[in-house]
C-alpha cells in the first residue's frame, strides 16, 4: 500500500486526539494509589497499574489517531527502559504540552522558536531536579522506600528488593521471574551480565519483554569477524541436528551471515541468537575469555592459533538459561569449571593490588571481578493465578529499575511536588529582568512550566 501525504488542520487535530485517547487510558494508573486497568489480549486479561503496559496495548482504528498513540507509546517505553517508573507522568506531560502547543501554533506562532523555548525550559528543570536530588549512597532503607512506592505501595516487594541488594550488592544484577507458588521469594544464583544485546530483533522469543530467552543453550565464543556462512557450517550442523538452541558471541558478523541465521530462525530450522561487539579495544579479549571461562567454552581466537573453522562441539560452552535483551544479556549458571573460574578471579584480584592502576582501568578490572565472582539475584513473583503472577513480575521489574535509577541519580520528594517547585523557580530565573527571549520562545518556556503543574 502506497504512503499518503496529508497536510491540513484536521489531520493535526486527529493526531492530537490519538494522544488524548491514549493518555486518558494511561492516566488512571498515575501514582502509588493509581487504579488498575484491564487489558484484553490472549487467553486471559492482563490487570496492570503500569502506564507503559497500558500504552503498549493501545492501537486505534483511525491511522492518523494511531500515530498519536504510537508517539505516546514510544515515550512511555523509553521512560520505562531508562527509569523503570514515571511512565504515566511522561504520558500526561506529553498530552499537556501537545494541547498547549497546538493552541499557540493555531495563532501563527513560530514553531521553531516555541521548540527552542521548550527545550530551554526542559534543560533548566532537569538541572534543578538533579541539583536538588538526595543521593541514596547504598542506603538500603531508602532503596526499600523507592521500590515500595514504585511497586504501588507494596512493602513486600520493596523489602525483597532491598534484601536482594544486600546479598548481591547495590550494583549487582537483579532480575524477576515467575514462581509457580503463592509466595514471592528471592534466590541468589551464579551468573554474569553482558553489556550487549541481540544483534537482530528477529531473534526475540518473548514479544512482551523484547527478550530472547533460551534454556540450556550451546554457547560459541569467537574472537574474530565471521565473514561467510561456510565458516560456520562445520559447527552449525551438529548443533542443528541436536535441535538444541545456540548462541554465537563474536567480535563481528557480516550482514549476509546474520541474515542467513535470522532467516533460518524465522523458518524454524534452528533456534539461535547472535551477540556481537562485546566491549571495545583491548578490553574485549579479556571479557570474551571471562565469558568462555564462565560457560565452559573455548575462546576461539586467532591470537592462540584457532579459527572459527576449527570449532568443534567440545569447544562449545553452555548455561542453564540465557536472557538476551536489547542492550543487556544475562547468563544464568554457566557450566564453566569452578577451578578455572577461581583461578581467573584470583588473577584479577592480584592485578587490582597494583596501586599504579588509574581509575578507569581499575573500574574495568573491578567490573570483571564482580561479573565472575558475584551472584545474580532472582525475585520469583508468586500468585494465586497466572494473571496475578504476570502482573506481579512486571511490578517487580519496574521496582528494580526504579531502585537502580535512584542509586544512579538520587531521589527527590514526590514528583508532583518537585515539578511544582521547579516550575516556579524556573519562571523566576528564566524570566528575570534582562532576559532576551523572543515572544514565541517565552511561549515555549511557559508551555513546559504550566504542563509540569498538572502532575
C-alpha positions as CSV (number, residue, x, y, z in Angstrom):
1,X,0.0,0.0,0.0
2,X,1.4,3.4,-1.0
3,X,2.0,6.0,1.7
4,X,-0.3,9.0,1.7
5,X,0.8,12.6,2.4
6,X,-1.9,14.5,4.2
7,X,-1.4,18.1,5.4
8,X,-4.3,20.1,7.0
9,X,-5.5,21.2,10.4
10,X,-8.0,18.3,10.7
11,X,-5.1,15.9,10.4
12,X,-3.3,17.6,13.3
13,X,-6.5,17.6,15.3
14,X,-6.8,13.8,14.7
15,X,-3.2,13.2,15.7
16,X,-3.7,15.1,19.0
17,X,-7.0,13.3,19.6
18,X,-5.0,10.0,19.4
19,X,-2.6,11.3,22.0
20,X,-5.5,12.3,24.2
21,X,-7.3,9.0,23.9
22,X,-4.1,7.1,24.8
23,X,-3.2,9.3,27.8
24,X,-6.8,9.2,29.1
25,X,-6.4,5.4,29.4
26,X,-3.0,5.7,31.0
27,X,-3.5,8.5,33.5
28,X,-5.8,6.4,35.8
29,X,-2.6,4.5,36.8
30,X,-0.8,7.6,38.0
31,X,0.9,7.5,41.3
32,X,1.1,4.8,44.1
33,X,-2.6,5.0,44.5
34,X,-3.4,4.6,40.8
35,X,-6.2,2.4,39.6
36,X,-5.9,-0.9,37.8
37,X,-6.5,-1.2,34.0
38,X,-7.8,-4.5,32.5
39,X,-6.4,-5.3,29.1
40,X,-8.0,-7.9,26.9
41,X,-5.4,-9.9,25.0
42,X,-4.7,-13.6,24.6
43,X,-6.4,-16.2,26.7
44,X,-6.5,-14.2,29.9
45,X,-7.0,-10.4,30.5
46,X,-4.0,-8.5,31.9
47,X,-4.6,-6.5,35.0
48,X,-2.0,-3.7,35.4
49,X,-1.2,-0.4,37.0
50,X,1.8,0.2,34.8
51,X,1.4,3.1,32.3
52,X,3.9,1.6,29.8
53,X,2.0,-1.7,29.7
54,X,-1.3,0.1,29.1
55,X,0.4,2.2,26.3
56,X,1.8,-0.9,24.6
57,X,-1.7,-2.4,24.4
58,X,-3.4,0.5,22.6
59,X,-3.9,0.5,18.9
60,X,-6.5,2.9,17.5
61,X,-8.6,2.2,14.4
62,X,-8.0,5.5,12.7
63,X,-4.5,5.5,11.2
64,X,-3.9,9.2,12.0
65,X,-5.1,8.9,15.6
66,X,-3.0,5.8,15.9
67,X,0.1,7.8,15.0
68,X,-0.6,9.9,18.1
69,X,-1.0,6.8,20.2
70,X,2.4,5.5,18.9
71,X,4.1,8.7,19.9
72,X,2.9,8.3,23.5
73,X,3.7,4.6,23.4
74,X,7.3,5.2,22.3
75,X,7.9,7.9,25.0
76,X,6.4,5.6,27.7
77,X,8.6,2.7,26.6
78,X,11.7,4.9,26.7
79,X,10.9,6.1,30.2
80,X,10.4,2.6,31.4
81,X,13.7,1.4,29.9
82,X,15.7,4.3,31.4
83,X,14.0,4.8,34.7
84,X,11.6,1.9,35.3
85,X,8.9,4.3,36.6
86,X,7.2,7.6,35.8
87,X,5.6,6.4,32.5
88,X,2.2,7.8,33.5
89,X,3.7,11.2,34.3
90,X,5.5,11.2,31.0
91,X,2.3,10.5,29.1
92,X,0.4,13.2,30.9
93,X,3.1,15.8,30.2
94,X,3.0,14.9,26.5
95,X,-0.7,15.5,26.4
96,X,-0.5,18.8,28.1
97,X,2.4,20.1,26.0
98,X,0.8,19.0,22.8
99,X,-2.6,20.6,23.6
100,X,-1.0,23.9,24.8
101,X,1.4,23.9,21.8
102,X,-1.4,23.4,19.3
103,X,-3.3,26.4,20.8
104,X,-0.4,28.7,20.1
105,X,0.5,27.3,16.7
106,X,-3.1,27.9,15.5
107,X,-2.4,31.6,16.1
108,X,0.6,31.6,13.7
109,X,3.4,31.3,16.3
110,X,6.9,30.3,15.1
111,X,7.1,26.6,15.7
112,X,11.0,26.6,15.8
113,X,11.1,29.3,18.4
114,X,8.5,27.6,20.6
115,X,10.5,24.4,20.3
116,X,13.7,26.3,21.4
117,X,11.9,27.7,24.4
118,X,10.5,24.3,25.4
119,X,14.0,22.8,25.2
120,X,15.5,25.6,27.3
121,X,12.8,25.1,30.0
122,X,13.3,21.3,29.9
123,X,17.1,21.6,30.4
124,X,16.6,24.1,33.3
125,X,14.1,21.9,35.1
126,X,16.3,18.8,34.6
127,X,19.3,20.6,36.1
128,X,17.1,21.8,39.0
129,X,15.9,18.3,39.8
130,X,19.4,16.9,39.6
131,X,20.8,19.6,41.9
132,X,18.1,19.1,44.5
133,X,18.2,15.3,44.5
134,X,19.3,13.4,47.6
135,X,21.8,10.7,47.0
136,X,21.0,7.2,48.1
137,X,24.6,6.1,48.6
138,X,23.8,2.4,49.3
139,X,21.2,3.2,52.0
140,X,19.1,0.1,51.8
141,X,16.2,1.7,53.7
142,X,15.9,4.4,51.1
143,X,16.1,1.8,48.4
144,X,13.3,-0.1,50.1
145,X,11.2,3.0,50.2
146,X,11.7,3.8,46.5
147,X,11.0,0.2,45.5
148,X,7.9,0.1,47.7
149,X,6.4,3.2,46.1
150,X,7.3,2.0,42.6
151,X,5.6,-1.3,43.4
152,X,2.3,0.5,44.0
153,X,3.0,0.8,47.8
154,X,3.7,-2.9,48.2
155,X,6.1,-3.2,51.2
156,X,6.7,-6.9,50.4
157,X,8.2,-6.2,47.0
158,X,10.2,-3.2,48.4
159,X,11.6,-5.4,51.2
160,X,12.5,-8.2,48.9
161,X,14.4,-5.9,46.5
162,X,16.2,-4.3,49.4
163,X,17.1,-7.8,50.8
164,X,18.3,-8.9,47.4
165,X,20.5,-5.9,47.0
166,X,22.0,-6.6,50.4
167,X,23.0,-10.0,49.2
168,X,24.4,-9.2,45.7
169,X,25.4,-5.6,46.3
170,X,23.7,-2.4,45.1
171,X,25.5,-2.7,41.8
172,X,24.7,-6.4,41.4
173,X,22.4,-7.9,38.9
174,X,18.8,-8.5,40.0
175,X,16.1,-9.9,37.7
176,X,12.5,-11.0,38.1
177,X,11.0,-14.4,37.2
178,X,7.6,-16.1,37.8
179,X,7.1,-18.6,40.6
180,X,4.5,-21.3,40.5
181,X,3.8,-21.0,44.2
182,X,1.7,-18.5,46.1
183,X,4.7,-16.8,47.7
184,X,7.2,-14.3,46.2
185,X,10.7,-15.2,47.2
186,X,14.4,-14.4,46.3
187,X,17.2,-16.6,45.1
188,X,20.8,-15.9,44.5
189,X,22.4,-17.9,41.7
190,X,25.7,-17.9,39.8
191,X,25.6,-15.8,36.7
192,X,27.1,-12.9,34.7
193,X,25.9,-9.8,32.9
194,X,27.0,-8.8,29.4
195,X,26.6,-5.2,28.3
196,X,25.4,-6.1,24.9
197,X,22.0,-7.3,23.5
198,X,20.8,-9.3,20.4
199,X,22.1,-8.4,17.0
200,X,18.7,-8.5,15.4
201,X,15.1,-8.1,16.9
202,X,14.1,-11.2,14.9
203,X,15.8,-13.3,17.5
204,X,13.2,-12.2,20.1
205,X,11.3,-15.1,21.7
206,X,9.3,-13.1,24.3
207,X,7.5,-10.3,22.4
208,X,6.2,-8.5,25.5
209,X,9.6,-8.1,27.1
210,X,11.5,-7.8,23.9
211,X,13.9,-10.6,25.0
212,X,15.4,-13.7,23.6
213,X,15.2,-16.4,26.3
214,X,17.0,-19.7,25.8
215,X,17.1,-22.7,28.1
216,X,20.2,-24.9,28.2
217,X,21.8,-23.4,25.0
218,X,25.1,-24.1,23.5
219,X,27.4,-21.1,23.6
220,X,30.1,-20.4,20.9
221,X,32.6,-17.6,21.8
222,X,34.6,-16.3,18.8
223,X,37.2,-13.6,18.8
224,X,37.1,-12.7,15.1
225,X,34.7,-11.5,12.5
226,X,32.6,-14.2,10.9
227,X,32.6,-13.2,7.2
228,X,30.7,-16.0,5.5
229,X,28.3,-18.9,6.3
230,X,30.8,-21.5,5.1
231,X,32.9,-20.7,8.2
232,X,30.0,-21.7,10.5
233,X,28.8,-24.8,8.7
234,X,31.1,-27.4,10.4
235,X,29.9,-26.3,13.9
236,X,26.3,-25.5,12.9
237,X,25.5,-28.9,11.5
238,X,25.9,-30.9,14.8
239,X,24.1,-28.2,16.8
240,X,21.1,-28.1,14.4
241,X,20.9,-31.9,14.3
242,X,20.7,-32.0,18.1
243,X,17.8,-29.5,17.9
244,X,19.3,-27.5,20.8
245,X,19.3,-23.7,20.9
246,X,22.7,-22.0,20.5
247,X,24.2,-18.5,21.0
248,X,27.0,-17.1,19.0
249,X,29.1,-14.4,20.7
250,X,31.6,-12.9,18.3
251,X,33.6,-9.8,17.6
252,X,31.6,-9.0,14.4
253,X,29.5,-10.8,11.8
254,X,28.9,-10.0,8.2
255,X,25.3,-8.9,7.5
256,X,24.8,-11.7,5.0
257,X,25.7,-14.3,7.6
258,X,23.5,-12.6,10.2
259,X,20.6,-12.5,7.7
260,X,21.0,-16.2,7.0
261,X,20.8,-17.1,10.7
262,X,17.8,-14.8,11.1
263,X,16.0,-16.5,8.1
264,X,16.7,-20.0,9.4
265,X,15.4,-18.9,12.9
266,X,12.2,-17.5,11.5
267,X,11.6,-20.6,9.4
268,X,12.1,-22.8,12.4
269,X,15.2,-24.6,11.0
270,X,17.2,-23.6,14.2
271,X,16.9,-21.7,17.4
272,X,19.7,-19.2,17.8
273,X,20.8,-15.7,18.8
274,X,23.8,-13.6,18.0
275,X,25.7,-11.1,20.2
276,X,28.5,-9.1,18.6
277,X,30.8,-6.4,19.5
278,X,31.2,-7.2,23.2
279,X,33.3,-4.4,24.8
280,X,35.8,-2.3,22.9
281,X,39.6,-2.2,22.2
282,X,42.0,-4.1,24.5
283,X,39.2,-4.9,27.0
284,X,37.3,-7.1,24.5
285,X,39.6,-10.1,24.5
286,X,39.8,-10.5,28.4
287,X,36.0,-10.1,28.7
288,X,35.3,-12.6,26.0
289,X,37.7,-15.0,27.8
290,X,35.7,-14.4,31.0
291,X,32.5,-15.4,29.2
292,X,34.2,-18.5,27.8
293,X,35.5,-19.5,31.2
294,X,32.2,-19.0,32.9
295,X,30.3,-21.0,30.4
296,X,32.9,-23.8,29.8
297,X,33.6,-22.7,26.2
298,X,36.9,-22.4,24.4
299,X,37.7,-18.9,23.4
300,X,38.3,-19.3,19.6
301,X,40.6,-16.5,18.5
302,X,43.5,-16.2,16.0
303,X,45.7,-15.0,18.9
304,X,46.0,-18.6,20.1
305,X,46.0,-20.1,16.6
306,X,42.3,-21.0,16.5
307,X,39.8,-20.0,13.8
308,X,36.0,-20.5,13.6
309,X,36.6,-23.2,11.0
310,X,38.4,-25.2,13.7
311,X,35.4,-25.2,16.0
312,X,34.2,-28.5,17.4
313,X,31.4,-29.4,19.8
314,X,34.0,-29.9,22.5
315,X,34.7,-26.1,22.3
316,X,31.1,-25.2,23.0
317,X,30.0,-23.9,26.4
318,X,26.5,-23.9,27.9
319,X,24.4,-22.4,30.6
320,X,21.2,-23.3,32.4
321,X,19.5,-20.2,31.0
322,X,20.4,-17.1,29.0
323,X,18.2,-14.0,28.7
324,X,19.2,-11.6,25.9
325,X,17.6,-8.1,25.9
326,X,18.0,-5.1,23.6
327,X,21.0,-3.8,25.4
328,X,21.9,-6.3,28.2
329,X,22.3,-10.1,28.4
330,X,22.4,-12.3,31.5
331,X,23.9,-15.7,31.6
332,X,22.5,-17.9,34.4
333,X,24.5,-20.7,35.9
334,X,27.2,-21.3,33.2
335,X,28.8,-24.7,33.2
336,X,32.4,-23.5,33.4
337,X,34.9,-25.3,35.5
338,X,34.9,-24.0,39.1
339,X,38.7,-24.2,39.4
340,X,39.3,-22.3,36.2
341,X,36.8,-19.6,37.2
342,X,38.5,-19.2,40.6
343,X,41.9,-19.1,39.0
344,X,40.8,-16.3,36.8
345,X,39.2,-14.5,39.8
346,X,42.5,-14.7,41.7
347,X,44.4,-13.3,38.7
348,X,42.1,-10.3,38.6
349,X,42.4,-9.7,42.3
350,X,46.2,-9.8,42.0
351,X,46.0,-7.2,39.2
352,X,43.8,-4.9,41.4
353,X,46.5,-4.8,44.0
354,X,48.6,-2.8,41.6
355,X,48.4,0.8,43.0
356,X,49.6,2.3,39.8
357,X,46.3,1.4,38.0
358,X,44.4,4.5,37.0
359,X,40.7,5.0,38.0
360,X,39.4,3.9,34.6
361,X,41.4,0.7,34.4
362,X,40.7,-0.2,38.0
363,X,36.9,0.2,37.2
364,X,37.2,-2.2,34.3
365,X,39.0,-4.8,36.4
366,X,36.6,-4.4,39.3
367,X,33.6,-4.8,36.9
368,X,35.1,-8.1,35.5
369,X,35.7,-9.4,39.1
370,X,32.1,-8.7,40.1
371,X,30.9,-10.4,36.9
372,X,32.9,-13.6,37.6
373,X,32.5,-13.8,41.4
374,X,29.2,-12.1,42.1
375,X,25.8,-13.9,42.0
376,X,22.6,-12.8,40.3
377,X,19.6,-12.1,42.5
378,X,16.3,-13.5,41.2
379,X,13.0,-12.4,42.6
380,X,10.4,-15.1,41.9
381,X,7.0,-13.5,41.7
382,X,4.3,-15.8,43.1
383,X,0.5,-15.6,43.0
384,X,-2.8,-17.5,43.0
385,X,-3.3,-17.3,39.3
386,X,-1.4,-16.8,36.0
387,X,-2.7,-13.2,35.7
388,X,-1.6,-12.3,39.2
389,X,1.9,-13.8,38.7
390,X,2.4,-12.0,35.4
391,X,1.3,-8.7,36.9
392,X,3.5,-9.1,39.9
393,X,6.5,-10.0,37.8
394,X,6.0,-6.8,35.8
395,X,5.6,-4.8,39.0
396,X,8.9,-6.2,40.4
397,X,10.7,-5.4,37.2
398,X,9.6,-1.8,37.3
399,X,10.6,-1.5,41.0
400,X,14.0,-3.0,40.3
401,X,14.6,-0.4,37.6
402,X,13.3,2.4,39.7
403,X,15.7,1.4,42.5
404,X,18.6,1.2,40.1
405,X,17.7,4.8,38.9
406,X,17.6,6.0,42.5
407,X,21.1,4.6,43.2
408,X,22.4,6.2,40.0
409,X,20.9,9.7,40.3
410,X,19.3,10.1,43.7
411,X,15.7,10.8,44.8
412,X,13.5,13.8,45.3
413,X,10.3,14.3,47.3
414,X,7.1,13.3,45.5
415,X,7.5,14.0,41.7
416,X,4.5,16.4,41.5
417,X,5.8,18.5,44.4
418,X,9.2,18.8,42.8
419,X,7.8,19.6,39.4
420,X,5.7,22.4,41.0
421,X,8.6,24.0,42.8
422,X,10.8,23.5,39.7
423,X,8.3,25.3,37.5
424,X,8.0,28.2,40.0
425,X,11.8,28.6,40.3
426,X,12.3,28.3,36.6
427,X,9.8,31.1,36.0
428,X,11.7,33.4,38.3
429,X,15.1,32.6,36.8
430,X,14.2,32.4,33.1
431,X,12.0,35.4,33.0
432,X,14.2,37.6,35.3
433,X,14.9,41.2,34.3
434,X,17.2,41.4,31.3
435,X,16.3,38.0,29.8
436,X,16.3,38.1,26.0
437,X,13.7,35.5,24.9
438,X,11.6,36.2,21.9
439,X,7.9,36.2,22.3
440,X,7.5,32.7,20.9
441,X,10.4,31.3,22.9
442,X,8.8,32.7,26.0
443,X,5.6,30.9,25.0
444,X,7.6,27.6,24.6
445,X,9.0,28.0,28.1
446,X,5.6,28.7,29.6
447,X,4.1,25.6,27.9
448,X,6.6,23.4,29.8
449,X,6.2,25.2,33.1
450,X,2.4,25.1,33.0
451,X,2.4,21.5,32.0
452,X,4.6,20.5,35.0
453,X,1.9,21.8,37.4
454,X,-0.6,19.2,36.1
455,X,1.3,16.3,37.6
